[in-house]
Amino acid sequence: MKNIFSKIIFSVLVLVIFFFSTNSASAGVSSTCYSGTNLCVTKRVINLTSGNINWQPSVNANPYDTLSFVITLQTGNQAVNNVTIKEYLPSNLVYAGNLLINSNLNYTNNPINGINIGTIPANGIATISYQVKVYPLSTSYGTISLSAESVITSNETPTQNLSTQVILNNQQIYYGATYLSTGITNNLIIDSFFIPLFLLIIFSWLYFSGRIYKFSDWISKKIKK
């Protein structure tokens, strides 16, 4: 009996570990390396509004906060050519400009449309950063996890996918006129529970006492007159 109970406990623990491992893996990958050219890519995010300048794979945010994303690409002993980066943002994370490529601000390209940073030499580093504005979601309420995706391609490497998570505290209340049926119409006859009950009791008493027939005869005589 003890062995059976131990096996059940062990099976439950395995299922729990599997559940949490698969769910944590779905949260996104913020770093990736391609061994063929040793191209390593990392993506991080900070919340500029909160003043927390510690770059992390995920960040907490409130509506109307400003966030900054940075993508770092580092090559090994081989140059990587025709490097392109394309960003995919949720609808309520809106690109806010300030695009920096290797600390240069003179770029008008939009990473949402895709940008080409050219060649990264062997043992070189390239950084791309930009800002986004956080907006509330009108369709959801509470804490919501949003994923900001990056897709990196080059001539020498396969497609590399990265993501960072934005934990949105979507607590904004949307005011507006609403209609909720309660069954109350302010009509005494419709709303009253006792009037129908009283009528049911009266008609039941008339029927089962036989007085309903006398009442019917009385009505008939009145009509004939």
C-alpha positions as CSV (number, residue, x, y, z in Angstrom):
1,M,0.0,0.0,0.0
2,K,2.8,2.3,0.9
3,N,4.6,1.6,-2.5
4,I,1.4,2.4,-4.4
5,F,1.0,5.7,-2.5
6,S,4.6,6.6,-3.1
7,K,4.2,6.0,-6.8
8,I,1.2,8.2,-6.9
9,I,3.1,11.0,-5.1
10,F,6.0,10.6,-7.5
11,S,3.7,10.7,-10.6
12,V,2.1,13.9,-9.3
13,L,5.4,15.6,-8.7
14,V,6.6,14.7,-12.3
15,L,3.4,16.2,-13.8
16,V,3.8,19.3,-11.7
17,I,7.4,19.8,-12.8
18,F,6.5,19.1,-16.4
19,F,3.7,21.7,-16.2
20,F,5.8,24.5,-14.8
21,S,8.8,23.7,-17.1
22,T,6.6,23.9,-20.3
23,N,4.8,27.0,-19.1
24,S,8.1,28.8,-18.2
25,A,9.5,27.9,-21.6
26,S,6.5,29.5,-23.3
27,A,7.3,32.9,-21.7
28,G,9.8,33.6,-24.5
29,V,13.6,33.5,-25.2
30,S,15.5,36.7,-24.6
31,S,18.9,35.3,-25.7
32,T,20.0,33.1,-28.5
33,C,23.3,32.0,-30.1
34,Y,24.1,30.4,-33.5
35,S,27.1,28.2,-33.2
36,G,28.0,28.3,-36.9
37,T,29.2,31.9,-36.7
38,N,29.0,32.4,-32.9
39,L,26.4,35.2,-33.4
40,C,24.8,35.8,-30.1
41,V,21.8,38.0,-29.8
42,T,20.3,39.4,-26.5
43,K,17.2,41.5,-26.0
44,R,16.4,43.4,-22.8
45,V,13.9,46.1,-21.6
46,I,13.6,48.8,-19.0
47,N,10.9,51.0,-17.8
48,L,12.0,54.7,-18.2
49,T,9.0,56.1,-16.4
50,S,9.6,54.1,-13.2
51,G,13.3,55.0,-13.2
52,N,14.4,51.4,-13.0
53,I,17.5,51.2,-15.3
54,N,18.3,47.5,-14.6
55,W,17.9,45.8,-18.0
56,Q,15.9,42.7,-17.7
57,P,14.1,40.1,-20.0
58,S,10.8,41.3,-18.6
59,V,9.4,44.5,-17.0
60,N,6.4,45.7,-15.2
61,A,4.5,48.6,-16.7
62,N,1.4,50.8,-16.2
63,P,-0.6,52.4,-18.9
64,Y,1.2,55.4,-20.5
65,D,4.6,54.3,-19.3
66,T,7.6,54.7,-21.6
67,L,9.8,51.6,-22.2
68,S,13.1,51.2,-23.9
69,F,14.2,48.0,-25.7
70,V,17.8,47.1,-26.5
71,I,19.0,44.4,-28.8
72,T,22.7,43.4,-28.7
73,L,24.4,41.4,-31.4
74,Q,27.9,39.9,-30.9
75,T,29.8,38.0,-33.4
76,G,32.6,35.4,-32.9
77,N,35.5,34.8,-35.3
78,Q,33.5,35.4,-38.4
79,A,31.8,38.5,-39.8
80,V,28.0,38.4,-40.4
81,N,26.6,40.3,-43.4
82,N,23.3,41.8,-44.3
83,V,21.9,41.7,-40.7
84,T,18.3,42.7,-40.5
85,I,16.1,43.2,-37.5
86,K,12.3,43.4,-37.5
87,E,10.2,44.0,-34.4
88,Y,6.7,42.8,-33.7
89,L,4.8,44.6,-31.0
90,P,1.3,44.1,-29.5
91,S,-1.3,46.7,-30.5
92,N,-1.0,48.6,-27.2
93,L,2.8,48.9,-27.3
94,V,3.3,51.7,-29.8
95,Y,6.7,52.6,-31.3
96,A,7.8,56.0,-29.9
97,G,11.0,56.6,-31.8
98,N,14.5,57.4,-30.4
99,L,16.0,54.7,-32.6
100,L,19.7,54.2,-31.8
101,I,22.1,52.0,-33.8
102,N,25.5,51.7,-32.2
103,S,24.8,54.9,-30.3
104,N,24.0,56.9,-33.4
105,L,20.7,58.7,-33.3
106,N,20.6,59.8,-37.0
107,Y,18.2,57.0,-38.1
108,T,14.7,57.6,-39.3
109,N,14.0,53.9,-40.1
110,N,11.3,52.1,-38.1
111,P,12.2,48.7,-36.6
112,I,8.6,47.7,-36.9
113,N,9.1,47.9,-40.7
114,G,12.5,46.2,-40.4
115,I,16.0,47.8,-40.5
116,N,19.2,46.6,-42.1
117,I,22.3,47.3,-40.1
118,G,24.7,45.9,-42.7
119,T,27.8,43.9,-41.6
120,I,29.0,43.2,-38.1
121,P,32.7,42.4,-38.3
122,A,34.3,39.4,-36.6
123,N,34.4,39.8,-32.8
124,G,32.2,42.9,-33.2
125,I,29.2,44.2,-31.3
126,A,26.2,46.0,-32.6
127,T,23.4,47.5,-30.4
128,I,19.9,48.7,-31.4
129,S,17.6,50.5,-29.1
130,Y,14.3,52.2,-29.3
131,Q,11.4,53.3,-27.2
132,V,7.7,52.4,-27.0
133,K,4.7,53.9,-25.3
134,V,2.4,51.6,-23.3
135,Y,-1.4,52.1,-23.7
136,P,-4.2,50.4,-21.8
137,L,-6.2,47.6,-23.2
138,S,-10.0,48.3,-23.3
139,T,-10.8,44.6,-23.7
140,S,-9.0,43.2,-20.7
141,Y,-8.6,44.1,-17.1
142,G,-6.0,43.2,-14.5
143,T,-2.4,41.9,-15.0
144,I,-1.6,41.0,-18.6
145,S,1.6,39.5,-20.1
146,L,2.6,41.0,-23.4
147,S,5.3,39.7,-25.7
148,A,7.6,42.0,-27.8
149,E,9.1,39.9,-30.5
150,S,12.3,40.3,-32.5
151,V,13.3,38.5,-35.7
152,I,17.0,38.6,-36.8
153,T,18.2,37.4,-40.1
154,S,21.6,37.5,-42.0
155,N,23.4,35.8,-44.8
156,E,25.4,33.5,-42.6
157,T,22.8,32.6,-40.0
158,P,19.3,31.1,-39.9
159,T,16.4,33.2,-38.5
160,Q,16.8,33.9,-34.8
161,N,13.7,34.8,-32.7
162,L,13.8,36.7,-29.4
163,S,11.1,38.1,-27.1
164,T,10.8,40.2,-24.0
165,Q,7.8,40.3,-21.7
166,V,5.9,43.3,-20.6
167,I,3.7,42.7,-17.5
168,L,1.0,45.3,-17.9
169,N,-1.0,46.4,-14.8
170,N,-4.1,47.2,-16.8
171,Q,-6.2,48.7,-13.9
172,Q,-7.8,51.6,-15.8
173,I,-11.6,51.7,-15.4
174,Y,-13.7,52.6,-18.4
175,Y,-16.7,54.6,-17.5
176,G,-19.9,54.5,-19.6
177,A,-23.6,53.9,-19.4
178,T,-24.5,50.3,-19.0
179,Y,-27.8,48.4,-18.9
180,L,-28.2,45.5,-16.6
181,S,-31.6,43.8,-16.4
182,T,-32.7,43.2,-12.8
183,G,-36.2,42.2,-13.5
184,I,-37.5,45.4,-11.8
185,T,-39.7,47.7,-14.0
186,N,-41.2,50.0,-11.4
187,N,-44.6,48.7,-12.5
188,L,-46.5,47.5,-9.4
189,I,-48.5,44.9,-11.3
190,I,-45.5,43.5,-13.2
191,D,-43.0,43.7,-10.3
192,S,-45.3,42.4,-7.6
193,F,-44.9,38.8,-6.5
194,F,-47.9,38.8,-4.2
195,I,-50.6,39.9,-6.6
196,P,-50.2,36.9,-8.9
197,L,-49.9,34.6,-5.9
198,F,-53.1,36.0,-4.4
199,L,-55.0,35.6,-7.7
200,L,-53.7,32.0,-8.0
201,I,-55.0,31.2,-4.5
202,I,-58.4,32.8,-5.2
203,F,-59.0,30.9,-8.4
204,S,-57.8,27.6,-6.9
205,W,-60.2,28.1,-4.0
206,L,-63.1,28.8,-6.4
207,Y,-62.3,25.8,-8.5
208,F,-61.8,23.2,-5.8
209,S,-64.8,24.4,-3.7
210,G,-67.1,24.3,-6.7
211,R,-67.9,28.0,-6.3
212,I,-66.4,28.6,-9.8
213,Y,-69.6,27.1,-11.3
214,K,-71.9,29.3,-9.2
215,F,-69.8,32.3,-10.2
216,S,-70.1,31.3,-13.9
217,D,-73.9,31.0,-13.6
218,W,-74.0,34.4,-12.0
219,I,-72.0,35.9,-14.8
220,S,-74.2,34.3,-17.4
221,K,-77.4,35.7,-15.8
222,K,-75.8,39.2,-15.8
223,I,-75.0,38.9,-19.5
224,K,-78.5,37.8,-20.4
225,K,-80.0,40.8,-18.6
